[in-house]
Every structure is written in structure tokens, then in C-alpha cells.
Amino acid sequence: MRTGAAADHAGCFHAAMYYGSEAELAEALVPFLLDGVATGEPTLVSAREGVSSVLRAALPADSGVGFLPGEEYYARPAVTIRAYRKLLAEYVAEGFEQVRVVGEVPAEAATWDWWARYEAVINEAYDEFPVWGVCTYDTRSTPSWILDDVARTHPRFAERDGAHRASPSYAPAALLGERRVPAADPLQAGPPVFELRDPNVAFVRQALAAHHGGVLSAAAFGDFQVAVDEVTTNAIEHGLPPVTVRLWRGETRLVVTVTDGGAGPTDPAAGLLPAAKARWAASASGWPTSCATTSPSAPVRTAGAPSGSPPASRPGGRPPRFRLCARRFRRVTPGSTLRIQVNGTCVPLRTQRDDHHPCGGLLPGW
């Protein structure tokens, strides 16, 4: 049986809570957490250290409240949904009828578009579970325009006295359908390392391998390539030409954008809900991706910036192997010379036929 304000509610009871001081935070959430423990419900805090430390200090010792690593749980929206759905399913399988969670979604301008969509879709993504979630937002540091989105993505607000009030501007579907073009990464102010027009996926992989510059560790770069593969594949298979792939490289991170001529995903939850296939694998792989859901020619951006990653070195000394699809290079014949311009440098490539490639590709020789 469910308890508290969610007693008569089926599914996800999703609320936002604003606070303007540490005292207000503790005043609102300590009773919520202790009531959950007292009724035998799994009661969790998933927040960054600032919020977690305030609540730990305000709770009695051995309170029974569980603390999850918020930085890990809120690393990427698709990863967050996958982790919570797994956790909630486990609690339900054990027979619990309600789970209480205090969460802290990153409310930062650079990534808010991802998290606004997250807040909008979890009303559906978690609705099969008896979860009572309270999302905390610090009004001292959260921009007003983000707070406006919070009101549009949360059905209700939790007050400090334990009461709840409906959000008059709640409209998650409208937010998901807006033409939101993500803000450009600062690296994009300069020229890209390369720009590829209508490449195939193998070509993009090899171009990344040749020009990532050792910014990421070998393991991190492998994951990054998977994310770029997924985004590029979706642009080729589900978008419209031209498909353009660009790479920017900083001292500690990479930014790739993939743009096509299509109108964007028709499903506004693409990349977040398990049923939405578009870009799901790329998002779930741990690399952030963003796009405008309805804006034509809006880029999907994939960025990799793991902190403290040691420089990677490409094993061996052979140059990268590029396979060029014969369907796009109809006039190229085996033994001819191609010139590919990368970052202002023309690279001559001798070609040979690769009959094992499904489209009869031309594989540059050495």
C-alpha cells in the first residue's frame, strides 16, 4: 500500500521542490525521508555532494536512508533512465509497494536541453513503477528560464510543510515538441579539424582514429567512436542528404556534430525511452548527444570529455585504412589516385578494389 501524498496515486508521483537555503532543503526533505523509512519503504537520496551532505548532516545517525552516487546516476539522461528503471524493477520484484527518491538533476545551461527532455519523459518512463520522486532545485543558482521548464515538466510542487500543489504550467508534450537547437559548444567557434560530406560509417571511424589527437584514453575513445557510429548511421539510414560530419578537438575533449537534411525524429522521446530506437544506443553508451527534435538540419552533437584521461597512442605505425563506397565514387577506378583534404592538407591515396565490401568499395593502398 502506498503512503503519504502518493497514497491514492498509481505509477510515478513526480514532484519538484524549490529551496533557497540549506535550512529550507533540510526542512522539506528530512520528514519526507524519515517517513519513508518508518513505513518500511526503500528511501533514497541521489544527488551531488552538496545536497547529500546537507541531508546527511540533518538526518539522525543510522537513519536508514540510502545515498546513491548522484554524479553517476545523473551522468547522462538515457543512462539515468536505464539505471533507475533497473533499480525500481528490483524493488518491485522484492514486493515493495512504494519507493521514495530525492533526486538532483543537473540544472546547468550547457546541458539543460537534455535534462529538460529527461524531466518531461520520466513521467512516462517510470510510470509503471510505484515511485515517489522529488527533484530538488536551488533557486539561488538555477536560472529562471530553467525553473520555467521545471514547472512545465513536473505535475506538482512539493512544499516545505509536506503539502503538494499542482503546477499550472505543466505541459511536457509541448516542451518535447519545441524547436530547440542546442547551444553551440565553445570549441565550435573555431574551424573543425575535418568536415566530411556524405561519408559512410567506416570512413568516419577511420577519420576519427586519425585525427582524435590522443585527447581521450583508448577505452574512452572506443566508446566515443561507438556513439558517433550510432549517430552517423541514424543520419544515413533515417535522415536525408547531405549528411555532414565535423570534428572539433580541444585539449581535453572532442566534439563531433552530425547534420543531415531531414526534419528530425518524429518521436520527441527519441534517445530516452527504451521504445524509441533513434540514437538510443549512442545516448546509453555514456556520451552526451543532443539534437533539436523538430528543427530541420539541426546538428546532433556528441561530445567526449572524461576528466583525467591519459593520452592515448594509436598502436602500430600504419596509416588508417579508409574504405570509400563505390556508389558514391562511381568514376574512381582501381589504381587511380584520390586526394582527400583534411584540415587543409591534401592526402593522396592509391586505390585498390575490395570485392569483399558489400557495395564493392575501394580500399586505399599504402
N, C-alpha and C positions, 0 to 999 in steps of 0.2 A: 504494500500500500504506500502511495506517495504521501508526503507530508508538506507542511508549510504552505506557502503561496502557490506551489505547484500541485497541491493535493488533488484538485479536480481536473488537472491538465493531462492530456495524452501526448506523448512524444517530447520533443525538445522544448524546454521552457527557457527561452533565451532573453536575457536582460542585460542592459548596460548600466554602469554606475559611474557617475562623475564624482570626483573628490578634488578638494583644493588644498589639502594638507594631510600629513601623515596621521594626525589625530582623527580626521574625518574618515580616512581609509580604514583605520582600525575600528572606529565606532560602528561603521556599517557592516564590516565583514566578520569580525570576531563572533558576534552572536550567530550569524549565518553558518559559520564553520562549526561552532560548538554544538549547535542544534543538530547538525547533520551527524556528528559523532554520537551524540546522545541517542539518536534514533537508530543507530546501527547502520547508517548509510556510508558507503565509501565517500570520503570528503577530501578534496584535493585542491592544492594551490599550484598553478602552473604559470609562473611569472618570472621576470628578471629579478636580479638580486635585490634591487631597491625595494620593490613591493614585498618580496618574500621576507626580507629581513625585518621590515616593519611588522608584518603579521606574526613572524616567529617570536619577536620580542613581546608582542601584545598577548599572545596565547600562553596559557599555563604550560609548564613543562609536561612532557609526555601527553600532549593534548589528544593525540590520536589522529591529527590532521596529517595527511601525506603531502609532501612537497616534491613536485616534478621539476626537472631542469627546463625552465621556460625558454632559455636560449635555444635548446634543442627542439623542443616541441613547436616553437614558433619560428623555425628556420625558414621554411618555405610553405606557402598556403597548401599546396597539394600534399606535401609531406605531413603537415599538421592534420589535415583531414584523415589521411590514411592512419596516422598514429592514434588519433582519438577514436576512430571507428573500431580499430582493433582493441583498444583498451576498454571501450564501453561494451563491446560484444563479449569480452571475457567476463566482465562484471555481471552482465545479464545471464550468461551461461551458468554463473555461480548462484543465481537465484536472487540477486539484489533487485529491488523494485524502484530504486532511485539512486542516482549518483550526483553528487554536488561538486561543481568545479568552479573555482575562481581563476580566470584567465587574464592575461595581459597581451593583447595584440599589439605589435609594433606600430605606433602611430607617428610615423615619420614621412615627410612629404615625398621623399625619393621613391619609396616603395608602397605608398598608401594605395595606389590603384589596385595592386594585387590583394591587399588586405581588405579593402572595401568590398571587393568581389567575394572574398572569403566570408566576411561577415554576412553578406547577403545570401550566400548559398548554404551556409550551415543550418539555416532554418529548415532546409530540406535534407541536407546531408546527414544530420544527426536525428532526424525526426522519428526514426524507427527505434530510438533508444530513450529510456526514461531519465534524461539528463537535465539537471537544473544548472544552467551556466550563467555566471555573472562576469561580464567583461569590464575591466576597470580602465578608466581614462582620467588622466591627471589634467585638469583644466588649466593648470599653470603653464604647462609645456605643450599641450595639444592645440594646434591651430584651429581657429573657429570653423574653417571650411571642412576640416576633418570631423569635427563634432557634429556638423550638419549631416555628414554622411552616416555617422554613428546613429543619429536619430532615424535615418531612413532605412537602416539595416537591422535595427533591433525593435521587436514588437512592443517592448516595455522598458521602463526605467526602474531600477531598484533604488529606493530612498534609504537614508541613513536610519530611519526608525523601523525598517523592515517592510514598509508598505511598498506597493508597486503601482505605477501609473502607466497607462497606455501611451505610446508615442504617437502623437497626432500626425507626424510626417512619415510614418512607416510605409515604405514603398520599395521593397528590394528589387522587384522585377523592373521597375522604372530605372533604377540605378544601373542594373546589369545591361539594360538596353541602350544606355547613353553612349554617344560617340566620344570616348575618352582616349586621347592619344597620349601615351606615357611621355613624361618629360625626358628630354634627351640626356644621356649620360654626359658628364663634363668631358670625357675623352672624345666624344663625337664632335667637339668644337674644332678639332684638327682633322687633317686628311687621314683617311683609312690606310692601313698597311696594304690591303688589297681590296679590289672590288670585282666580283665575278658576276657575269650576266648569264643567266640560264645554264648554270653548271649542273652536272649530275652529282649525286651524293659522294661518290668516291673521289671526285675531283676536289670537292670541298674539304673532305677529310685530309687529303694529302696537302692541300694548300695550308690548312691549319697546322699540320705537322711541320711544315717547312718554315712557318713564319710566327709560331707562338712565342719564340724568343726565350724559352726557358722560364717564363713567368710563373707557371704552375708546376707542382710536382708531377711526376709521371702518372701517379694514380689519379690525382685531381684532373689532369689534362685528359686522361682517358674518359672520365665521367663527363667532362665538358664536351668532348667530341660526340659522345652519345646524345647529349642534349641537342647539340647543333644538328646532328644527323636527323633527329626526330622532327625538328622544326623545318629543316630543309625538305625532308621527304613529304611532310604535310603540304608545304607550299607547292611542290612539284605536282603532287597527286591530287590535291583538292583546291588549289588556287588557280590563278590564270597567269599566263606570261605577261611581261617578263618577270622572272624570279631573279632577284639581286641579293647577293651575299656580301657583306662588308665586315672587315675585321679592324678593330682598334686595339692597340696594345699600350698599356701603361706599365709602370714599374712593378706593380704588384697584382695586376688583374688584366683580364681580357674582356672585350665587349664585341659581340657579333650581332648584327642585325640581318634579318631575312625579310625581304619585302616582295610581295607579288601583286599582280594587278587585279586580284579578286576583291570582293566586298567584305571579306572576313567571315568568321564562323557564324552560322545561323543559330547555334546553341550558345546562349550567353554564359552558360556554366562550363563551356569547353575548357578542359585542362584542370578542372577542380572536382566535379562529381565523377565517381567511378564509371558511370554510364556514358560519360562524354569522352570519346576517344581522342578528339583533336588535342594534340600537344600534351596528353596526359602523361605519357612516358617521359617526356622532357621535363615536365614540372616535377614529377615524382622522383626523378633522378637526383634531385637536390640542387639543381641550378635554377636560378630565377628566370622565368620567362614572362614577358608582358606583351600585350597587344591591345589594340582598340577593337572591341567586339563587333562593331558595325561600320567602322571607318574604312573606306576604300584605300588601298595602298598604304595602310598603316604598318610600320615595321614590327615584327616580333623580335624582341631583343633578348639575347641570352648573355648573361654576364658571369664571369668566374673570378672570384677574389678571395680564396681561402687565406686567412691570415697566417703568417709564419711559414708559408710553404717553401721548402728548399728549392733552389733552382733545379730544373730538370735538364738532362742532356739527352739528345737523340742518340740511341745506341747505334754503333757502327758508323761508317763514314760514307755510305752510299747516298746519293741524292734521292729525294722522294719520287715515287712512281705515280704518274698521272695517267689515268685512263680517260680518253676522250671518246664520247659516244659518236659513232659514225652517222647516226641520224641527224646530228647537229653539225657535222663536218663532212658533208657529202662529197666535197671536192678534194678532200685530203686523201692521198694515196700512200700506201706503204713505201717507205724510203724517202719521203719528202721531208722538208724541214718546216716545223711550226715555230712561230715566235710568240711567246706569251709575255705580256708586260705585267710585272708585279712590282708595285711601289716604285714605278719609274724606271725599272730595269727590264730590258728585253732578254728573255731567256730562250735561246734556240733549242729545239728538241727534235731529234731524229725519230721517225716513227716506224713501227713495225706492226703488222696485223696480229690481233689477238682473237683467234677463232673460237676460243673458249668463252669469250664475253657474250652474254645473251643478245646483245644488239650488234655484235661484230665490231667491237671497239678497236681503237688504235692506241697501242701502248708505246709511249716514247721509249726509244732505246737510250743507251748511255753514251 
